[in-house]
Amino acid sequence: MIIKGNIVNIENRKIFSGEVVVQNGRISSIKRIDGEFDNYILPGFVDAHIHIESSMLVPSEFAKIALTHGTVATVSDPHEIANVLGVKGVEFMIENGLKVPLKFNFGAPSCVPATSFETAGAVIDSDDIKKLLENPNIKYLAEMMNYPGVIYDDDEVLKKMEWAKHYKKPIDGHAPGLRGDDLTKYISAGISTDHECFTYEEGLEKLQKGMKVIIREGSAAKNFDALIDLLPEYYENMMFCSDDKHPDDLLEGHINQLCARAVDRGIDVFKVLQVACVNPVHHYDLQVGTLHEGDSADFVVVEDLENFKVLQTYIRGDLVAEKSKSFTDDVDFEILNNFNTEKKRISDFEFHSAADYVRVIEALDGELVTNEIECESLLVDGNLVSNTESDVLKMAMVNRYQNEAPSIAFIKNFGLKKGAIATSVGHDSHNIIAVGVSDEMICKAVNVLIENKGGICVVSKELNEVVPLPVAGIMSDQPAEIIGQAYAKLDQLAKELGSTLGAPFMTLSFMGLLVIPSLKLSDKGLFDGSKFQFTSLEVK
């Protein structure tokens, strides 16, 4: 097979008319030829950190869409399904991903459960980590979110990292806002990357101390604008990732979009492509070609080096996508789940109090971090209730693994004027999380998800719309186009109920992410992520 076009040699910073000759899945030669071409051949894009589960698609369905955007590989942390199903969930992701061309590179989830302050569906200890890292399909130790455990020498945390070093596999980091001496110790423990930087100064310090910084632009967390100005100087030690990308966004584009945005800002295209296509391959030692003779024939053909519209995607020399059409076959798989709670009553969501003020989570659009604020209580018959006028709404977390009373919090900036929304995609333990204008609406939304054993929903007195997620309560068994359109519909309905957030469901899903400061909600209570301890809802 011979592919002709303008060949982009990233390392040598050259573009020339040429042809790529492929034999037996590998590049046998790259030759200069005479001629003028209106297409460009370059290495495929690599997402350097992603939770496939957040697309609400199983890997084989995710692949169909990602391939059309020129993504040939991902560095994938199966942390989400691991928190529901443990090692069995990780094995499901690997097995499903191996049945399609896209090169999924899964890690061993380091923090299952993410913390001891929440209820998850499984535990992965250091012995499990050892067994996972022995598997050649496991490429690295996934994000070490328990940065206090690293800093204060938690024995179990250290054992997990030692196994990664033993098997000579990289250790990914997760340390939002970590600076100074604590950061130095975190890095010295052997942790090599971070995708959680949300300010220029934080990213700069981590780079200067030897970390690889991954610029994240997902559906909820968007750090591209904050970090992109670091790329021109530090491009050799940076990568791109999406981390968490909802299905409607995935249909629009992937890493190719970040390349277009970076080039549009005037950044050198060779530096951008090194970040997007080459650095992840070298850092994680991926079996992915970077357009050299002898490499696996993993490359893309794009229309130009400005918009990066993908015309063709090749993996191992096979044409796997062309002009927005994927040639990946459907994959049969077993549906696994872990959902064991009973339907709730409206009274379960009451919180009786006499407090004049409550501690409130302030959600920030496009960020995983939150602020802690204090707001005046609204009491009805002694029960704390939502205040739509001040946009301080009641939020509930419901344990999905066993029958327990919901935990209650209040949140600002969701903007709902009626109804409620809920999701069982609730990072990291994936309990049910709901926000609404009344206890009745919150209860209705929660029960819709319990009936379906997982999903996302929008309810009001007139509405009862749900997208079921039967695979572990976090992924669909449907094709990407169907789930993408269904998700987009719910997203629009949530906004019609008043939500002003760009991605209300994605934002809601992170309100239980305790390892990200400042204030979050666990199924066990309100949690102060800055002090790493529970706190009271009532301000006394």
CORVENBEL-V768915 format. One record per residue. N is the residue number from 1. RES is the residue in three letters. PHI is phi in whole degrees, 0 to 359 (999 if undefined). D_FIRST is the distance of its C-alpha to the first C-alpha in Angstrom with 2 decimals. Layout:
N;RES;PHI;D_FIRST, N;RES;PHI;D_FIRST
//
This chain:
1;MET;999;0.00, 2;ILE;233;3.79, 3;ILE;243;6.76, 4;LYS;248;10.11, 5;GLY;167;13.56, 6;ASN;277;16.61, 7;ILE;272;15.78, 8;VAL;260;18.68, 9;ASN;264;19.83, 10;ILE;292;22.56, 11;GLU;297;24.40, 12;ASN;268;24.76, 13;ARG;56;25.45, 14;LYS;228;23.27, 15;ILE;232;21.07, 16;PHE;214;19.28, 17;SER;289;16.96, 18;GLY;194;13.69, 19;GLU;225;9.94, 20;VAL;254;8.16, 21;VAL;257;5.83, 22;VAL;244;5.19, 23;GLN;223;6.80, 24;ASN;53;9.47, 25;GLY;81;9.69, 26;ARG;235;10.37, 27;ILE;277;9.63, 28;SER;276;10.03, 29;SER;198;10.91, 30;ILE;232;11.97, 31;LYS;237;13.40, 32;ARG;285;16.02, 33;ILE;221;15.77, 34;ASP;281;18.43, 35;GLY;134;18.48, 36;GLU;243;19.70, 37;PHE;232;17.80, 38;ASP;252;19.49, 39;ASN;231;17.15, 40;TYR;232;16.87, 41;ILE;252;14.34, 42;LEU;214;16.42, 43;PRO;301;16.88, 44;GLY;291;17.77, 45;PHE;279;21.50, 46;VAL;233;23.79, 47;ASP;276;27.18, 48;ALA;279;29.40, 49;HIS;194;32.14, 50;ILE;209;32.31, 51;HIS;261;34.31, 52;ILE;305;32.02, 53;GLU;302;35.24, 54;SER;291;36.49, 55;SER;284;33.91, 56;MET;65;35.88, 57;LEU;239;32.62, 58;VAL;291;31.57, 59;PRO;308;28.37, 60;SER;296;26.22, 61;GLU;279;27.52, 62;PHE;303;27.32, 63;ALA;302;23.60, 64;LYS;305;23.01, 65;ILE;277;24.58, 66;ALA;300;23.58, 67;LEU;299;19.83, 68;THR;291;20.41, 69;HIS;262;22.00, 70;GLY;85;19.18, 71;THR;282;21.01, 72;VAL;255;18.86, 73;ALA;204;21.95, 74;THR;226;25.71, 75;VAL;256;28.67, 76;SER;246;30.76, 77;ASP;263;34.46, 78;PRO;277;35.57, 79;HIS;300;39.09, 80;GLU;291;39.99, 81;ILE;291;39.47, 82;ALA;296;40.90, 83;ASN;290;44.11, 84;VAL;266;44.41, 85;LEU;235;43.28, 86;GLY;70;42.99, 87;VAL;302;40.64, 88;LYS;301;39.98, 89;GLY;292;38.50, 90;VAL;298;36.20, 91;GLU;297;34.98, 92;PHE;300;34.36, 93;MET;296;32.09, 94;ILE;297;30.07, 95;GLU;297;29.74, 96;ASN;293;28.81, 97;GLY;292;26.22, 98;LEU;289;24.48, 99;LYS;270;23.71, 100;VAL;230;21.24, 101;PRO;292;18.05, 102;LEU;305;19.93, 103;LYS;269;21.22, 104;PHE;283;24.98, 105;ASN;239;27.02, 106;PHE;274;30.55, 107;GLY;253;33.74, 108;ALA;270;37.11, 109;PRO;297;39.49, 110;SER;274;42.35, 111;CYS;229;44.96, 112;VAL;231;45.66, 113;PRO;291;48.09, 114;ALA;297;47.54, 115;THR;216;51.28, 116;SER;272;54.46, 117;PHE;259;55.78, 118;GLU;212;53.86, 119;THR;256;53.16, 120;ALA;250;49.66, 121;GLY;266;48.55, 122;ALA;199;47.63, 123;VAL;229;48.00, 124;ILE;241;45.43, 125;ASP;265;47.46, 126;SER;295;46.64, 127;ASP;294;46.44, 128;ASP;295;43.82, 129;ILE;299;41.93, 130;LYS;302;41.98, 131;LYS;296;40.52, 132;LEU;294;37.79, 133;LEU;292;36.83, 134;GLU;291;36.61, 135;ASN;285;33.68, 136;PRO;298;30.35, 137;ASN;281;29.10, 138;ILE;262;31.82, 139;LYS;262;30.75, 140;TYR;193;33.95, 141;LEU;270;37.51, 142;ALA;288;37.39, 143;GLU;320;39.67, 144;MET;275;43.15, 145;MET;286;45.17, 146;ASN;279;48.42, 147;TYR;293;48.98, 148;PRO;298;52.76, 149;GLY;296;52.07, 150;VAL;289;50.20, 151;ILE;295;52.90, 152;TYR;256;55.76, 153;ASP;60;54.24, 154;ASP;298;53.96, 155;ASP;299;53.66, 156;GLU;292;51.08, 157;VAL;298;48.87, 158;LEU;297;49.07, 159;LYS;297;48.19, 160;LYS;299;44.98, 161;MET;291;43.94, 162;GLU;295;44.96, 163;TRP;294;42.65, 164;ALA;297;39.72, 165;LYS;295;40.75, 166;HIS;300;41.20, 167;TYR;268;37.62, 168;LYS;55;36.42, 169;LYS;241;34.96, 170;PRO;299;35.51, 171;ILE;245;38.32, 172;ASP;275;37.85, 173;GLY;255;40.86, 174;HIS;197;42.61, 175;ALA;215;45.69, 176;PRO;297;46.51, 177;GLY;79;49.17, 178;LEU;289;49.70, 179;ARG;221;51.08, 180;GLY;66;53.29, 181;ASP;296;54.37, 182;ASP;296;53.00, 183;LEU;296;49.52, 184;THR;302;49.92, 185;LYS;292;50.82, 186;TYR;301;47.98, 187;ILE;291;45.45, 188;SER;295;47.25, 189;ALA;286;46.79, 190;GLY;109;43.10, 191;ILE;273;41.70, 192;SER;252;38.82, 193;THR;224;37.82, 194;ASP;209;39.52, 195;HIS;245;38.26, 196;GLU;255;41.80, 197;CYS;299;42.97, 198;PHE;234;44.56, 199;THR;225;46.19, 200;TYR;302;45.13, 201;GLU;297;47.86, 202;GLU;295;46.80, 203;GLY;299;43.17, 204;LEU;297;44.38, 205;GLU;298;46.66, 206;LYS;294;44.02, 207;LEU;295;41.60, 208;GLN;295;44.42, 209;LYS;268;45.30, 210;GLY;103;41.84, 211;MET;278;40.21, 212;LYS;270;36.73, 213;VAL;258;37.39, 214;ILE;257;35.03, 215;ILE;282;35.55, 216;ARG;257;35.94, 217;GLU;218;35.69, 218;GLY;251;36.10, 219;SER;282;37.95, 220;ALA;246;41.34, 221;ALA;273;41.13, 222;LYS;231;39.99, 223;ASN;245;40.31, 224;PHE;303;37.80, 225;ASP;296;40.57, 226;ALA;289;42.79, 227;LEU;248;40.29, 228;ILE;297;37.75, 229;ASP;289;40.01, 230;LEU;282;39.58, 231;LEU;297;35.88, 232;PRO;305;36.23, 233;GLU;271;38.27, 234;TYR;247;37.01, 235;TYR;301;33.28, 236;GLU;290;32.52, 237;ASN;237;34.41, 238;MET;228;33.49, 239;MET;216;31.01, 240;PHE;249;30.71, 241;CYS;208;31.50, 242;SER;252;32.76, 243;ASP;65;34.91, 244;ASP;225;36.07, 245;LYS;228;34.38, 246;HIS;285;35.77, 247;PRO;298;33.64, 248;ASP;293;34.59, 249;ASP;292;33.59, 250;LEU;298;30.24, 251;LEU;297;29.47, 252;GLU;277;30.06, 253;GLY;166;27.85, 254;HIS;218;27.37, 255;ILE;297;26.75, 256;ASN;302;25.16, 257;GLN;295;28.71, 258;LEU;292;30.24, 259;CYS;298;27.95, 260;ALA;298;29.06, 261;ARG;294;32.67, 262;ALA;293;32.58, 263;VAL;295;31.14, 264;ASP;298;33.69, 265;ARG;274;36.38, 266;GLY;88;35.38, 267;ILE;281;33.78, 268;ASP;307;31.32, 269;VAL;296;27.75, 270;PHE;293;26.55, 271;LYS;294;29.32, 272;VAL;299;28.50, 273;LEU;289;24.83, 274;GLN;296;25.97, 275;VAL;295;28.27, 276;ALA;276;25.79, 277;CYS;240;22.64, 278;VAL;252;23.72, 279;ASN;304;27.34, 280;PRO;298;27.12, 281;VAL;297;24.41, 282;HIS;287;26.73, 283;HIS;296;29.97, 284;TYR;264;29.12, 285;ASP;53;26.85, 286;LEU;280;24.11, 287;GLN;275;21.07, 288;VAL;228;18.91, 289;GLY;286;16.46, 290;THR;237;17.75, 291;LEU;68;14.86, 292;HIS;230;15.60, 293;GLU;300;14.11, 294;GLY;92;14.60, 295;ASP;289;14.76, 296;SER;303;13.59, 297;ALA;280;10.65, 298;ASP;249;13.32, 299;PHE;202;13.38, 300;VAL;231;14.42, 301;VAL;246;14.37, 302;VAL;242;18.04, 303;GLU;287;20.15, 304;ASP;202;22.41, 305;LEU;254;23.99, 306;GLU;240;27.21, 307;ASN;263;26.74, 308;PHE;56;23.33, 309;LYS;291;22.56, 310;VAL;273;19.28, 311;LEU;266;16.87, 312;GLN;213;14.00, 313;THR;233;13.99, 314;TYR;241;11.37, 315;ILE;228;12.91, 316;ARG;54;11.65, 317;GLY;83;8.06, 318;ASP;267;9.52, 319;LEU;285;10.53, 320;VAL;255;14.25, 321;ALA;201;16.01, 322;GLU;209;15.96, 323;LYS;48;19.08, 324;SER;71;21.53, 325;LYS;247;20.38, 326;SER;265;19.49, 327;PHE;254;17.79, 328;THR;277;19.81, 329;ASP;284;22.24, 330;ASP;293;25.96, 331;VAL;236;27.47, 332;ASP;281;30.98, 333;PHE;206;33.28, 334;GLU;278;36.96, 335;ILE;273;39.05, 336;LEU;250;41.05, 337;ASN;205;43.91, 338;ASN;205;47.10, 339;PHE;222;49.62, 340;ASN;222;53.29, 341;THR;246;55.64, 342;GLU;266;58.18, 343;LYS;300;58.60, 344;LYS;256;60.75, 345;ARG;255;63.93, 346;ILE;303;64.63, 347;SER;296;67.28, 348;ASP;294;64.70, 349;PHE;259;63.44, 350;GLU;282;66.88, 351;PHE;225;67.76, 352;HIS;276;71.50, 353;SER;200;72.71, 354;ALA;237;75.41, 355;ALA;289;73.34, 356;ASP;283;73.61, 357;TYR;226;70.17, 358;VAL;235;66.87, 359;ARG;279;64.00, 360;VAL;237;60.97, 361;ILE;281;57.21, 362;GLU;261;56.02, 363;ALA;285;52.38, 364;LEU;244;50.40, 365;ASP;299;47.68, 366;GLY;82;44.30, 367;GLU;229;45.70, 368;LEU;270;46.08, 369;VAL;289;49.29, 370;THR;230;52.50, 371;ASN;253;56.01, 372;GLU;254;59.27, 373;ILE;231;61.97, 374;GLU;244;65.32, 375;CYS;227;66.29, 376;GLU;291;69.43, 377;SER;289;69.62, 378;LEU;240;69.94, 379;LEU;247;72.09, 380;VAL;234;73.00, 381;ASP;53;75.60, 382;GLY;82;74.64, 383;ASN;259;70.93, 384;LEU;290;68.41, 385;VAL;230;66.35, 386;SER;294;63.66, 387;ASN;239;64.82, 388;THR;290;62.66, 389;GLU;293;64.76, 390;SER;263;63.89, 391;ASP;58;60.43, 392;VAL;246;61.27, 393;LEU;253;59.87, 394;LYS;286;60.29, 395;MET;232;57.28, 396;ALA;227;57.17, 397;MET;242;55.14, 398;VAL;241;55.38, 399;ASN;299;54.60, 400;ARG;270;52.18, 401;TYR;267;52.57, 402;GLN;205;56.32, 403;ASN;275;59.14, 404;GLU;227;60.54, 405;ALA;291;62.19, 406;PRO;296;59.90, 407;SER;261;60.04, 408;ILE;235;60.86, 409;ALA;213;60.09, 410;PHE;233;60.22, 411;ILE;222;57.46, 412;LYS;244;57.45, 413;ASN;97;54.90, 414;PHE;280;53.46, 415;GLY;79;55.58, 416;LEU;299;55.97, 417;LYS;254;58.94, 418;LYS;204;58.84, 419;GLY;73;57.18, 420;ALA;203;54.99, 421;ILE;232;51.42, 422;ALA;209;50.27, 423;THR;212;47.25, 424;SER;260;46.64, 425;VAL;271;43.81, 426;GLY;233;46.32, 427;HIS;299;45.02, 428;ASP;256;45.38, 429;SER;270;47.28, 430;HIS;62;46.40, 431;ASN;279;49.90, 432;ILE;282;50.77, 433;ILE;231;51.58, 434;ALA;221;53.28, 435;VAL;223;55.00, 436;GLY;195;57.35, 437;VAL;273;60.50, 438;SER;204;62.69, 439;ASP;300;63.05, 440;GLU;299;62.79, 441;MET;290;59.43, 442;ILE;298;58.03, 443;CYS;298;59.25, 444;LYS;299;57.70, 445;ALA;295;54.26, 446;VAL;300;54.43, 447;ASN;291;55.50, 448;VAL;300;52.66, 449;LEU;287;50.21, 450;ILE;295;52.30, 451;GLU;300;52.30, 452;ASN;268;48.49, 453;LYS;54;48.06, 454;GLY;120;46.06, 455;GLY;153;44.63, 456;ILE;232;45.47, 457;CYS;210;48.19, 458;VAL;232;50.32, 459;VAL;228;53.89, 460;SER;208;56.99, 461;LYS;295;59.97, 462;GLU;261;57.90, 463;LEU;260;54.37, 464;ASN;204;52.81, 465;GLU;254;49.03, 466;VAL;219;46.82, 467;VAL;250;43.17, 468;PRO;294;43.33, 469;LEU;232;41.31, 470;PRO;287;41.88, 471;VAL;277;39.38, 472;ALA;62;41.66, 473;GLY;74;43.35, 474;ILE;227;40.66, 475;MET;226;37.51, 476;SER;269;36.97, 477;ASP;258;35.67, 478;GLN;255;34.42, 479;PRO;297;31.09, 480;ALA;300;30.52, 481;GLU;298;31.34, 482;ILE;293;34.62, 483;ILE;290;35.75, 484;GLY;296;34.74, 485;GLN;292;36.81, 486;ALA;294;39.66, 487;TYR;295;39.79, 488;ALA;301;39.84, 489;LYS;296;42.75, 490;LEU;294;44.73, 491;ASP;302;44.07, 492;GLN;293;45.54, 493;LEU;297;48.45, 494;ALA;298;49.31, 495;LYS;288;49.47, 496;GLU;291;51.63, 497;LEU;282;54.00, 498;GLY;123;54.33, 499;SER;297;51.77, 500;THR;256;50.93, 501;LEU;282;48.18, 502;GLY;295;44.60, 503;ALA;222;43.37, 504;PRO;301;46.53, 505;PHE;289;45.01, 506;MET;295;42.90, 507;THR;299;46.00, 508;LEU;300;48.14, 509;SER;296;45.81, 510;PHE;265;46.39, 511;MET;286;50.18, 512;GLY;252;50.35, 513;LEU;274;48.27, 514;LEU;292;51.15, 515;VAL;281;49.39, 516;ILE;251;49.02, 517;PRO;296;52.42, 518;SER;257;54.85, 519;LEU;239;56.06, 520;LYS;220;54.23, 521;LEU;237;55.27, 522;SER;259;54.97, 523;ASP;293;56.05, 524;LYS;258;58.93, 525;GLY;144;60.03, 526;LEU;288;59.57, 527;PHE;233;57.86, 528;ASP;267;58.26, 529;GLY;287;54.91, 530;SER;282;56.50, 531;LYS;264;59.18, 532;PHE;56;57.11, 533;GLN;202;59.95, 534;PHE;291;61.21, 535;THR;222;63.38, 536;SER;268;65.74, 537;LEU;291;65.05, 538;GLU;280;68.61, 539;VAL;265;69.77, 540;LYS;247;73.23
//
